[in-house]
Amino acid sequence: MFFWMVLAGYLLILIGAFGLTITRSWMYALISFSLQTLGVGLLALQIAPIPVAAAKCIVGWLAVTILAITISREKTDFFRDREGPIASLFRTALWILVLCSLLVLFPGFGGLFRDPPTGILLPSSFLLGIGLLNLGMSEHPLRVALSLLSLLQGFELSYLWVEQSLLVLALLAVMDLSILLILSILYSYSIPAEYSETGL
């Protein structure tokens, strides 16, 4: 049971991060982030109590809800993806590059973090790498927020191995939602015309 839970967490993070990287459709991006959040919650069960892992899932899904409400004010098609196949292939190649780089460098990572379990170190490093990658390729302010949340998920997953204080974890969750709420409120009152037209 434990093996299948870890495997499911790995697959959900890989699928979610892949979808979040290659698509510019809001619907698929939010679904991908929801799957990625569920994967983080499943992997967190290895080192954290069930309420902590469940809280991480709930915070991520709250973020998806806030983003969906904010994006709906753009009156754009949630399924629209105007970029051509070349852009998607380029982002796919970068996604594969990040994954392969981590697999090559992974044997030397363990000693830096007090030898955490493989099910924590590799996915957290992957989320950090993909979060930075998406952050560098994002132009839409809310997509920047989504990329930043992915980056923070990677940090929080690795941080669980070092510190499991509920107060600190609650502070991190409040920080995640505060960043997202501030960006959503600021964006909702000043939606640029070009973003409303493209929805990217």
MDTraj code that builds the backbone (N, CA, C; nanometers):
import mdtraj as md
import numpy as np

residues = "MET PHE PHE TRP MET VAL LEU ALA GLY TYR LEU LEU ILE LEU ILE GLY ALA PHE GLY LEU THR ILE THR ARG SER TRP MET TYR ALA LEU ILE SER PHE SER LEU GLN THR LEU GLY VAL GLY LEU LEU ALA LEU GLN ILE ALA PRO ILE PRO VAL ALA ALA ALA LYS CYS ILE VAL GLY TRP LEU ALA VAL THR ILE LEU ALA ILE THR ILE SER ARG GLU LYS THR ASP PHE PHE ARG ASP ARG GLU GLY PRO ILE ALA SER LEU PHE ARG THR ALA LEU TRP ILE LEU VAL LEU CYS SER LEU LEU VAL LEU PHE PRO GLY PHE GLY GLY LEU PHE ARG ASP PRO PRO THR GLY ILE LEU LEU PRO SER SER PHE LEU LEU GLY ILE GLY LEU LEU ASN LEU GLY MET SER GLU HIS PRO LEU ARG VAL ALA LEU SER LEU LEU SER LEU LEU GLN GLY PHE GLU LEU SER TYR LEU TRP VAL GLU GLN SER LEU LEU VAL LEU ALA LEU LEU ALA VAL MET ASP LEU SER ILE LEU LEU ILE LEU SER ILE LEU TYR SER TYR SER ILE PRO ALA GLU TYR SER GLU THR GLY LEU".split()
xyz = np.array([
    [0.0834, -0.1206, 0.0000],
    [0.0000, 0.0000, 0.0000],
    [0.0867, 0.1254, 0.0000],
    [0.1915, 0.1227, 0.0833],
    [0.2798, 0.2388, 0.0926],
    [0.3510, 0.2628, -0.0405],
    [0.3965, 0.1552, -0.1047],
    [0.4659, 0.1678, -0.2334],
    [0.3750, 0.2294, -0.3391],
    [0.2501, 0.1835, -0.3447],
    [0.1577, 0.2355, -0.4439],
    [0.1224, 0.3806, -0.4166],
    [0.1187, 0.4190, -0.2900],
    [0.0901, 0.5586, -0.2560],
    [0.2025, 0.6496, -0.3045],
    [0.3291, 0.6065, -0.2813],
    [0.4440, 0.6846, -0.3265],
    [0.4482, 0.6907, -0.4787],
    [0.4209, 0.5766, -0.5430],
    [0.4211, 0.5733, -0.6894],
    [0.3140, 0.6658, -0.7467],
    [0.1950, 0.6639, -0.6843],
    [0.0883, 0.7527, -0.7302],
    [0.1271, 0.8992, -0.7116],
    [0.1926, 0.9299, -0.5998],
    [0.2384, 1.0671, -0.5775],
    [0.3381, 1.1114, -0.6827],
    [0.4331, 1.0225, -0.7152],
    [0.5315, 1.0524, -0.8200],
    [0.4622, 1.0808, -0.9529],
    [0.3718, 0.9912, -0.9922],
    [0.3062, 1.0060, -1.1222],
    [0.2215, 1.1316, -1.1289],
    [0.1494, 1.1624, -1.0204],
    [0.0659, 1.2825, -1.0199],
    [0.1498, 1.4091, -1.0309],
    [0.2647, 1.4114, -0.9626],
    [0.3519, 1.5290, -0.9712],
    [0.4096, 1.5428, -1.1114],
    [0.4531, 1.4302, -1.1709],
    [0.5083, 1.4358, -1.3066],
    [0.4030, 1.4808, -1.4081],
    [0.2838, 1.4222, -1.3996],
    [0.1765, 1.4585, -1.4932],
    [0.1342, 1.6035, -1.4729],
    [0.1163, 1.6428, -1.3458],
    [0.0743, 1.7793, -1.3172],
    [0.1768, 1.8823, -1.3609],
    [0.3035, 1.8569, -1.3313],
    [0.4083, 1.9510, -1.3706],
    [0.4224, 1.9577, -1.5220],
    [0.4059, 1.8437, -1.5887],
    [0.4143, 1.8423, -1.7345],
    [0.3013, 1.9238, -1.7964],
    [0.1792, 1.9012, -1.7480],
    [0.0658, 1.9763, -1.8010],
    [0.0769, 2.1245, -1.7727],
    [0.1240, 2.1578, -1.6535],
    [0.1390, 2.2989, -1.6168],
    [0.2452, 2.3677, -1.7013],
    [0.3455, 2.2921, -1.7446],
    [0.4546, 2.3509, -1.8226],
    [0.4168, 2.3720, -1.9683],
    [0.3515, 2.2745, -2.0296],
    [0.3325, 2.2828, -2.1753],
    [0.2061, 2.3559, -2.2159],
    [0.1021, 2.3584, -2.1314],
    [-0.0251, 2.4150, -2.1748],
    [-0.0343, 2.5633, -2.1410],
    [-0.1072, 2.6355, -2.2232],
    [-0.1422, 2.7740, -2.1944],
    [-0.2934, 2.7894, -2.1843],
    [-0.3631, 2.6776, -2.1730],
    [-0.5065, 2.6784, -2.1467],
    [-0.5280, 2.6818, -1.9959],
    [-0.6078, 2.7753, -1.9496],
    [-0.6272, 2.7888, -1.8051],
    [-0.6917, 2.6657, -1.7433],
    [-0.7877, 2.6075, -1.8129],
    [-0.8553, 2.4909, -1.7567],
    [-0.7568, 2.3770, -1.7327],
    [-0.6751, 2.3461, -1.8326],
    [-0.5793, 2.2361, -1.8185],
    [-0.4684, 2.2717, -1.7190],
    [-0.4323, 2.3994, -1.7131],
    [-0.3291, 2.4411, -1.6176],
    [-0.3779, 2.4228, -1.4739],
    [-0.5027, 2.4611, -1.4476],
    [-0.5566, 2.4478, -1.3118],
    [-0.5781, 2.3005, -1.2751],
    [-0.6216, 2.2198, -1.3719],
    [-0.6360, 2.0763, -1.3461],
    [-0.4988, 2.0153, -1.3165],
    [-0.3987, 2.0556, -1.3941],
    [-0.2632, 2.0031, -1.3736],
    [-0.2102, 2.0405, -1.2357],
    [-0.2343, 2.1645, -1.1939],
    [-0.1870, 2.2058, -1.0618],
    [-0.2611, 2.1309, -0.9508],
    [-0.3902, 2.1018, -0.9720],
    [-0.4660, 2.0238, -0.8738],
    [-0.4092, 1.8829, -0.8596],
    [-0.3748, 1.8198, -0.9732],
    [-0.3141, 1.6864, -0.9678],
    [-0.1774, 1.6916, -0.9000],
    [-0.1004, 1.7941, -0.9309],
    [0.0309, 1.8101, -0.8684],
    [0.0178, 1.8267, -0.7177],
    [-0.0825, 1.9028, -0.6750],
    [-0.1061, 1.9231, -0.5316],
    [-0.1429, 1.7929, -0.4622],
    [-0.2267, 1.7115, -0.5279],
    [-0.2624, 1.5817, -0.4706],
    [-0.1392, 1.4928, -0.4575],
    [-0.0519, 1.4970, -0.5589],
    [0.0724, 1.4198, -0.5510],
    [0.1605, 1.4640, -0.4355],
    [0.1698, 1.5935, -0.4137],
    [0.2482, 1.6445, -0.3006],
    [0.1896, 1.5947, -0.1688],
    [0.0569, 1.5961, -0.1585],
    [-0.0070, 1.5475, -0.0368],
    [0.0190, 1.4000, -0.0118],
    [0.0156, 1.3180, -0.1178],
    [0.0419, 1.1748, -0.1020],
    [0.1861, 1.1491, -0.0583],
    [0.2811, 1.2229, -0.1159],
    [0.4209, 1.2042, -0.0770],
    [0.4478, 1.2564, 0.0632],
    [0.3749, 1.3593, 0.1033],
    [0.3939, 1.4146, 0.2377],
    [0.3528, 1.3155, 0.3459],
    [0.2675, 1.2190, 0.3110],
    [0.2246, 1.1187, 0.4091],
    [0.3402, 1.0313, 0.4573],
    [0.4504, 1.0277, 0.3825],
    [0.5659, 0.9481, 0.4245],
    [0.6291, 1.0017, 0.5520],
    [0.6256, 1.1323, 0.5696],
    [0.7008, 1.1941, 0.6791],
    [0.6158, 1.2838, 0.7670],
    [0.4885, 1.2986, 0.7366],
    [0.4039, 1.3911, 0.8125],
    [0.2720, 1.3227, 0.8478],
    [0.2056, 1.3687, 0.9546],
    [0.0740, 1.3124, 0.9896],
    [-0.0287, 1.3404, 0.8801],
    [-0.1360, 1.2632, 0.8820],
    [-0.2407, 1.2778, 0.7813],
    [-0.2998, 1.4185, 0.7791],
    [-0.3283, 1.4829, 0.8956],
    [-0.3837, 1.6196, 0.8890],
    [-0.2923, 1.7188, 0.8177],
    [-0.1606, 1.7043, 0.8343],
    [-0.0664, 1.7961, 0.7686],
    [-0.0699, 1.7749, 0.6175],
    [-0.0661, 1.6484, 0.5742],
    [-0.0711, 1.6192, 0.4309],
    [-0.2029, 1.6651, 0.3699],
    [-0.3129, 1.6431, 0.4436],
    [-0.4427, 1.6880, 0.3936],
    [-0.4489, 1.8396, 0.3842],
    [-0.3876, 1.9079, 0.4814],
    [-0.3875, 2.0551, 0.4800],
    [-0.3132, 2.1077, 0.3584],
    [-0.2062, 2.0412, 0.3180],
    [-0.1315, 2.0855, 0.2006],
    [-0.2157, 2.0721, 0.0747],
    [-0.2941, 1.9648, 0.0668],
    [-0.3849, 1.9492, -0.0472],
    [-0.4928, 2.0571, -0.0469],
    [-0.5488, 2.0835, 0.0710],
    [-0.6571, 2.1818, 0.0805],
    [-0.6081, 2.3208, 0.0420],
    [-0.4870, 2.3574, 0.0878],
    [-0.4312, 2.4889, 0.0544],
    [-0.4117, 2.5009, -0.0966],
    [-0.3590, 2.3957, -0.1596],
    [-0.3404, 2.3989, -0.3045],
    [-0.4711, 2.4104, -0.3798],
    [-0.5735, 2.3378, -0.3355],
    [-0.7024, 2.3437, -0.4040],
    [-0.7727, 2.4766, -0.3786],
    [-0.7514, 2.5372, -0.2623],
    [-0.8030, 2.6731, -0.2395],
    [-0.7387, 2.7713, -0.3362],
    [-0.6092, 2.7532, -0.3590],
    [-0.5391, 2.8403, -0.4545],
    [-0.5983, 2.8246, -0.5941],
    [-0.6294, 2.7002, -0.6344],
    [-0.6912, 2.6766, -0.7651],
    [-0.8263, 2.7469, -0.7731],
    [-0.9039, 2.7401, -0.6665],
    [-1.0356, 2.8048, -0.6647],
    [-1.0226, 2.9559, -0.6786],
    [-0.9296, 3.0147, -0.6038],
    [-0.9097, 3.1597, -0.6112],
    [-0.8665, 3.2009, -0.7516],
    [-0.7753, 3.1252, -0.8108],
    [-0.7299, 3.1566, -0.9461],
    [-0.8438, 3.1436, -1.0470],
    [-0.9243, 3.0394, -1.0341],
    [-1.0352, 3.0194, -1.1280],
    [-1.1344, 3.1354, -1.1197],
    [-1.1640, 3.1813, -0.9985],
    [-1.2567, 3.2934, -0.9825],
    [-1.1982, 3.4202, -1.0436],
    [-1.0696, 3.4428, -1.0205],
    [-1.0056, 3.5631, -1.0741],
    [-0.9976, 3.5592, -1.2259],
    [-0.9607, 3.4441, -1.2812],
    [-0.9476, 3.4317, -1.4262],
    [-1.0831, 3.4463, -1.4951],
    [-1.1899, 3.4023, -1.4279],
    [-1.3225, 3.4109, -1.4890],
    [-1.3632, 3.5555, -1.5156],
    [-1.3018, 3.6498, -1.4465],
    [-1.3325, 3.7916, -1.4692],
    [-1.2754, 3.8410, -1.6006],
    [-1.1822, 3.7668, -1.6594],
    [-1.1266, 3.8061, -1.7889],
    [-1.2239, 3.7806, -1.9029],
    [-1.3256, 3.7002, -1.8797],
    [-1.4213, 3.6603, -1.9831],
    [-1.3489, 3.5966, -2.1022],
    [-1.2544, 3.5104, -2.0698],
    [-1.1788, 3.4408, -2.1732],
    [-1.2154, 3.2935, -2.1736],
    [-1.1843, 3.2271, -2.2828],
    [-1.2135, 3.0846, -2.2961],
    [-1.1130, 3.0036, -2.2143],
    [-1.1622, 2.9279, -2.1163],
    [-1.0743, 2.8517, -2.0285],
    [-0.9969, 2.7440, -2.1039],
    [-1.0501, 2.6996, -2.2178],
    [-0.9855, 2.5914, -2.2924],
    [-0.8933, 2.6421, -2.4029],
    [-0.8895, 2.7719, -2.4246],
    [-0.8162, 2.8262, -2.5382],
    [-0.6654, 2.8193, -2.5158],
    [-0.5970, 2.7748, -2.6177],
    [-0.4510, 2.7710, -2.6161],
    [-0.4040, 2.8139, -2.7550],
    [-0.3647, 2.9404, -2.7670],
    [-0.3349, 2.9972, -2.8986],
    [-0.1926, 2.9707, -2.9452],
    [-0.1091, 2.9188, -2.8602],
    [0.0282, 2.8959, -2.9013],
    [0.0376, 2.7727, -2.9903],
    [0.1309, 2.7767, -3.0841],
    [0.1469, 2.6668, -3.1778],
    [0.2226, 2.5502, -3.1184],
    [0.2376, 2.4436, -3.1966],
    [0.3048, 2.3223, -3.1467],
    [0.4538, 2.3434, -3.1197],
    [0.5171, 2.4401, -3.1878],
    [0.6597, 2.4624, -3.1666],
    [0.6869, 2.5081, -3.0234],
    [0.6031, 2.5987, -2.9726],
    [0.6207, 2.6473, -2.8352],
    [0.6017, 2.5338, -2.7352],
    [0.5020, 2.4479, -2.7600],
    [0.4785, 2.3347, -2.6697],
    [0.5948, 2.2362, -2.6735],
    [0.6498, 2.2118, -2.7927],
    [0.7649, 2.1215, -2.8040],
    [0.8870, 2.1783, -2.7327],
    [0.9045, 2.3093, -2.7418],
    [1.0174, 2.3729, -2.6731],
    [1.0047, 2.3578, -2.5216],
    [0.8848, 2.3827, -2.4679],
    [0.8651, 2.3688, -2.3237],
    [0.8760, 2.2226, -2.2803],
    [0.8323, 2.1297, -2.3665],
    [0.8473, 1.9877, -2.3357],
    [0.9942, 1.9499, -2.3263],
    [1.0747, 2.0019, -2.4187],
    [1.2183, 1.9732, -2.4162],
    [1.2825, 2.0280, -2.2883],
    [1.2407, 2.1458, -2.2453],
    [1.2946, 2.2024, -2.1213],
    [1.2512, 2.1191, -2.0004],
    [1.1264, 2.0711, -2.0017],
    [1.0765, 1.9862, -1.8927],
    [1.1604, 1.8580, -1.8839],
    [1.1882, 1.7962, -1.9984],
    [1.2697, 1.6748, -2.0009],
    [1.4121, 1.7044, -1.9545],
    [1.4639, 1.8212, -1.9921],
    [1.5991, 1.8598, -1.9512],
    [1.6099, 1.8734, -1.7992],
    [1.5104, 1.9359, -1.7378],
    [1.5105, 1.9501, -1.5915],
    [1.5042, 1.8132, -1.5246],
    [1.4163, 1.7254, -1.5724],
    [1.4014, 1.5927, -1.5133],
    [1.5303, 1.5115, -1.5270],
    [1.5889, 1.5109, -1.6469],
    [1.7116, 1.4336, -1.6690],
    [1.8272, 1.4891, -1.5863],
    [1.8358, 1.6212, -1.5736],
    [1.9428, 1.6819, -1.4933],
    [1.9319, 1.6388, -1.3479],
    [1.8094, 1.6352, -1.2951],
    [1.7907, 1.5947, -1.1557],
    [1.8232, 1.4470, -1.1360],
    [1.7871, 1.3636, -1.2335],
    [1.8176, 1.2207, -1.2222],
    [1.9682, 1.1960, -1.2225],
    [2.0420, 1.2765, -1.2987],
    [2.1878, 1.2617, -1.3021],
    [2.2510, 1.3124, -1.1736],
    [2.2005, 1.4255, -1.1221],
    [2.2603, 1.4863, -1.0032],
    [2.2094, 1.4269, -0.8730],
    [2.1025, 1.3474, -0.8813],
    [2.0364, 1.3003, -0.7596],
    [2.1271, 1.2259, -0.6613],
    [2.2191, 1.1372, -0.7059],
    [2.3006, 1.0637, -0.6078],
    [2.3804, 1.1532, -0.5135],
    [2.4141, 1.2732, -0.5549],
    [2.4916, 1.3612, -0.4679],
    [2.4093, 1.4507, -0.3785],
    [2.2754, 1.4450, -0.3901],
    [2.1903, 1.5340, -0.3123],
    [2.1684, 1.4869, -0.1686],
    [2.1699, 1.3542, -0.1492],
    [2.1266, 1.2997, -0.0201],
    [2.2014, 1.3547, 0.0984],
    [2.3337, 1.3666, 0.0882],
    [2.4123, 1.4131, 0.2020],
    [2.3867, 1.5563, 0.2412],
    [2.3298, 1.6350, 0.1502],
    [2.3038, 1.7761, 0.1804],
    [2.1822, 1.7947, 0.2701],
    [2.0925, 1.6950, 0.2745],
    [1.9666, 1.7100, 0.3469],
    [1.9458, 1.6002, 0.4505],
    [2.0527, 1.5566, 0.5143],
    [2.0443, 1.4546, 0.6192],
    [1.9788, 1.3266, 0.5681],
    [2.0115, 1.2885, 0.4439],
    [1.9631, 1.1638, 0.3833],
    [1.8123, 1.1452, 0.3945],
    [1.7347, 1.2337, 0.3341],
    [1.5889, 1.2151, 0.3354],
    [1.5489, 1.0998, 0.2453],
    [1.4274, 1.0486, 0.2580],
    [1.3831, 0.9397, 0.1721],
    [1.3786, 0.9827, 0.0256],
    [1.4016, 0.8865, -0.0641],
    [1.3997, 0.9152, -0.2075],
    [1.2656, 0.9738, -0.2502],
    [1.1594, 0.9295, -0.1874],
    [1.0265, 0.9776, -0.2230],
    [1.0020, 1.1215, -0.1874],
    [1.0949, 1.1856, -0.1176],
    [1.0792, 1.3267, -0.0820],
    [1.1791, 1.4137, -0.1569],
    [1.3037, 1.3734, -0.1576],
    [1.4089, 1.4590, -0.2128],
    [1.3942, 1.4799, -0.3632],
    [1.3724, 1.3738, -0.4385],
    [1.3641, 1.3864, -0.5837],
    [1.2434, 1.4692, -0.6286],
    [1.1220, 1.4407, -0.5799],
    [1.0087, 1.5236, -0.6250],
    [1.0168, 1.6677, -0.5784],
    [1.0706, 1.6920, -0.4585],
    [1.0816, 1.8309, -0.4128],
    [1.1824, 1.9072, -0.4984],
    [1.2938, 1.8431, -0.5334],
    [1.3911, 1.9066, -0.6228],
    [1.3309, 1.9293, -0.7611],
    [1.2515, 1.8330, -0.8070],
    [1.1868, 1.8465, -0.9372],
    [1.0888, 1.9633, -0.9379],
    [1.0101, 1.9768, -0.8308],
    [0.9150, 2.0880, -0.8228],
    [0.9874, 2.2225, -0.8160],
    [1.0991, 2.2269, -0.7448],
    [1.1769, 2.3508, -0.7409],
    [1.2281, 2.3865, -0.8806],
    [1.2803, 2.2865, -0.9521],
    [1.3324, 2.3120, -1.0864],
    [1.2235, 2.3532, -1.1840],
    [1.1104, 2.2816, -1.1826],
    [1.0010, 2.3134, -1.2735],
    [0.9383, 2.4477, -1.2361],
    [0.9294, 2.4765, -1.1065],
    [0.8755, 2.6054, -1.0650],
    [0.9597, 2.7212, -1.1158],
    [1.0916, 2.7074, -1.1056],
    [1.1808, 2.8108, -1.1582],
    [1.1704, 2.8212, -1.3100],
    [1.1589, 2.7052, -1.3765],
    [1.1456, 2.7053, -1.5220],
    [1.0194, 2.7785, -1.5657],
    [0.9066, 2.7452, -1.5038],
    [0.7811, 2.8103, -1.5401],
    [0.7802, 2.9577, -1.5010],
    [0.8470, 2.9887, -1.3918],
    [0.8540, 3.1282, -1.3497],
    [0.9279, 3.2116, -1.4535],
    [1.0319, 3.1534, -1.5128],
    [1.1073, 3.2252, -1.6149],
    [1.0347, 3.2373, -1.7475],
    [0.9394, 3.1473, -1.7742],
    [0.8682, 3.1492, -1.9027],
    [0.7302, 3.2119, -1.8932],
    [0.6904, 3.2599, -1.7757],
    [0.5546, 3.3110, -1.7564],
    [0.5502, 3.4615, -1.7792],
    [0.4482, 3.5055, -1.8528],
    [0.4254, 3.6472, -1.8742],
    [0.2985, 3.6953, -1.8059],
    [0.1978, 3.6116, -1.8056],
    [0.0711, 3.6470, -1.7410],
    [0.0914, 3.6516, -1.5893],
    [0.0468, 3.7578, -1.5223],
    [0.0687, 3.7701, -1.3765],
    [0.0150, 3.6525, -1.2960],
    [-0.1011, 3.5989, -1.3334],
    [-0.1570, 3.4873, -1.2577],
    [-0.0841, 3.3570, -1.2867],
    [-0.0266, 3.3449, -1.4059],
    [0.0563, 3.2277, -1.4332],
    [0.1863, 3.2348, -1.3547],
    [0.2359, 3.3564, -1.3334],
    [0.3515, 3.3744, -1.2450],
    [0.3166, 3.3273, -1.1044],
    [0.1958, 3.3609, -1.0576],
    [0.1520, 3.3164, -0.9247],
    [0.1446, 3.1646, -0.9179],
    [0.0953, 3.1015, -1.0236],
    [0.0853, 2.9556, -1.0265],
    [0.2246, 2.8920, -1.0245],
    [0.3175, 2.9511, -1.0993],
    [0.4546, 2.8997, -1.1001],
    [0.5203, 2.9180, -0.9643],
    [0.4934, 3.0309, -0.9005],
    [0.5497, 3.0563, -0.7681],
    [0.4955, 2.9581, -0.6655],
    [0.3681, 2.9226, -0.6773],
    [0.3101, 2.8236, -0.5864],
    [0.3737, 2.6865, -0.6066],
    [0.4040, 2.6509, -0.7311],
    [0.4728, 2.5239, -0.7570],
    [0.6112, 2.5239, -0.6938],
    [0.6803, 2.6357, -0.7056],
    [0.8121, 2.6494, -0.6441],
    [0.8032, 2.6337, -0.4929],
    [0.7023, 2.6970, -0.4329],
    [0.6850, 2.6886, -0.2882],
    [0.6446, 2.5485, -0.2435],
    [0.5691, 2.4763, -0.3280],
    [0.5344, 2.3383, -0.2934],
    [0.6585, 2.2515, -0.2831],
    [0.7527, 2.2721, -0.3758],
    [0.8775, 2.1969, -0.3689],
    [0.9556, 2.2289, -0.2431],
    [0.9599, 2.3567, -0.2068],
    [1.0310, 2.3953, -0.0852],
    [0.9630, 2.3378, 0.0390],
    [0.8318, 2.3461, 0.0447],
    [0.7595, 2.2988, 0.1632],
    [0.7683, 2.1476, 0.1780],
    [0.7695, 2.0753, 0.0658],
    [0.7815, 1.9299, 0.0737],
    [0.9165, 1.8893, 0.1309],
    [1.0224, 1.9576, 0.0887],
    [1.1550, 1.9278, 0.1451],
    [1.1662, 1.9779, 0.2886],
    [1.0987, 2.0870, 0.3206],
    [1.1055, 2.1420, 0.4555],
    [1.0378, 2.0512, 0.5579],
    [0.9385, 1.9737, 0.5126],
    [0.8706, 1.8814, 0.6038],
    [0.9676, 1.7802, 0.6640],
    [1.0715, 1.7441, 0.5897],
    [1.1684, 1.6479, 0.6400],
    [1.2514, 1.7085, 0.7526],
    [1.2746, 1.8391, 0.7485],
    [1.3575, 1.9062, 0.8491],
    [1.2752, 1.9497, 0.9695],
    [1.1561, 2.0026, 0.9455],
    [1.0749, 2.0615, 1.0524],
    [0.9285, 2.0299, 1.0272],
    [0.8616, 1.9743, 1.1278],
    [0.7201, 1.9409, 1.1154],
    [0.6347, 2.0175, 1.2151],
    [0.6816, 2.1330, 1.2561],
    [0.6044, 2.2160, 1.3474],
    [0.4770, 2.2640, 1.2782],
    [0.3628, 2.2392, 1.3420],
    [0.2366, 2.2803, 1.2828],
    [0.2280, 2.4318, 1.2696],
    [0.2888, 2.5042, 1.3623],
    [0.2852, 2.6503, 1.3565],
    [0.3607, 2.7017, 1.2343],
    [0.4779, 2.6431, 1.2084],
    [0.5569, 2.6846, 1.0919],
    [0.4851, 2.6470, 0.9631],
    [0.4283, 2.5271, 0.9581],
    [0.3564, 2.4839, 0.8380],
    [0.2328, 2.5694, 0.8143],
    [0.1651, 2.6075, 0.9215],
    [0.0503, 2.6973, 0.9067],
    [0.0943, 2.8335, 0.8545],
    [0.2098, 2.8807, 0.9025],
    [0.2627, 3.0084, 0.8551],
    [0.2947, 3.0016, 0.7053],
    [0.3517, 2.8901, 0.6599],
    [0.3812, 2.8730, 0.5176],
    [0.2530, 2.8709, 0.4346],
    [0.1500, 2.8036, 0.4864],
    [0.0226, 2.7983, 0.4143],
    [-0.0403, 2.9368, 0.4042],
    [-0.0358, 3.0110, 0.5145],
    [-0.0892, 3.1478, 0.5133],
    [-0.0107, 3.2348, 0.4156],
    [0.1204, 3.2145, 0.4091],
    [0.2038, 3.2914, 0.3168],
    [0.1662, 3.2600, 0.1719],
    [0.1460, 3.1308, 0.1412],
    [0.1061, 3.0915, 0.0056],
    [-0.0239, 3.1609, -0.0352],
    [-0.1248, 3.1490, 0.0498],
    [-0.2548, 3.2065, 0.0163],
    [-0.2506, 3.3587, 0.0148],
    [-0.1695, 3.4184, 0.1017],
    [-0.1594, 3.5645, 0.1043],
    [-0.0985, 3.6171, -0.0246],
    [0.0087, 3.5515, -0.0706],
    [0.0711, 3.5924, -0.1973],
    [-0.0300, 3.5831, -0.3106],
    [-0.1025, 3.4714, -0.3145],
    [-0.1989, 3.4511, -0.4220],
    [-0.3140, 3.5511, -0.4142],
    [-0.3648, 3.5747, -0.2944],
    [-0.4755, 3.6687, -0.2790],
    [-0.4352, 3.8101, -0.3183],
    [-0.3155, 3.8515, -0.2770],
    [-0.2691, 3.9869, -0.3100],
    [-0.2540, 4.0029, -0.4613],
    [-0.1915, 3.9030, -0.5268],
    [-0.1755, 3.9091, -0.6725],
    [-0.3104, 3.9066, -0.7431],
    [-0.4029, 3.8254, -0.6930],
    [-0.5345, 3.8158, -0.7571],
    [-0.6126, 3.9446, -0.7422],
    [-0.6079, 4.0047, -0.6233],
    [-0.6815, 4.1298, -0.6008],
    [-0.6239, 4.2420, -0.6859],
    [-0.4907, 4.2539, -0.6862],
    [-0.4283, 4.3585, -0.7670],
    [-0.4571, 4.3382, -0.9152],
    [-0.4522, 4.2133, -0.9597],
    [-0.4746, 4.1864, -1.1011],
    [-0.6201, 4.2084, -1.1409],
    [-0.7127, 4.1712, -1.0528],
    [-0.8540, 4.1815, -1.0870],
    [-0.8982, 4.3265, -1.1046],
    [-0.8257, 4.4210, -1.0436],
    [-0.8613, 4.5614, -1.0573],
    [-0.7847, 4.6320, -1.1678],
    [-0.6933, 4.5594, -1.2316],
    [-0.6180, 4.6207, -1.3419],
    [-0.5834, 4.5147, -1.4443],
    [-0.6850, 4.4602, -1.5094],
    [-0.6630, 4.3555, -1.6092],
    [-0.6137, 4.4198, -1.7376],
    [-0.4913, 4.3909, -1.7786],
    [-0.4395, 4.4496, -1.9022],
    [-0.5205, 4.4019, -2.0231],
    [-0.5383, 4.4873, -2.1193],
    [-0.6190, 4.4532, -2.2360],
    [-0.5590, 4.3376, -2.3154],
    [-0.4240, 4.3353, -2.3255],
    [-0.3626, 4.2298, -2.4048],
    [-0.3818, 4.0939, -2.3425],
    [-0.3857, 4.0864, -2.2073],
    [-0.4082, 3.9574, -2.1427],
    [-0.5516, 3.9130, -2.1597],
    [-0.6439, 4.0106, -2.1567],
    [-0.7850, 3.9759, -2.1744],
    [-0.8095, 3.9173, -2.3116],
    [-0.7282, 3.9619, -2.4118],
    [-0.7491, 3.9143, -2.5476],
    [-0.6851, 3.7768, -2.5689],
    [-0.5652, 3.7585, -2.5131],
    [-0.4928, 3.6331, -2.5391],
    [-0.5228, 3.5263, -2.4386],
    [-0.5425, 3.5627, -2.3121],
    [-0.5680, 3.4655, -2.2075],
    [-0.4481, 3.3792, -2.1761],
    [-0.3247, 3.4256, -2.2031],
    [-0.2041, 3.3454, -2.1818],
    [-0.1559, 3.3600, -2.0406],
])
top = md.Topology()
chain = top.add_chain()
for i, resn in enumerate(residues, 1):
    res = top.add_residue(resn, chain, resSeq=i)
    for name in ("N", "CA", "C"):
        top.add_atom(name, md.element.get_by_symbol(name[0]), res)
traj = md.Trajectory(xyz[None], top)
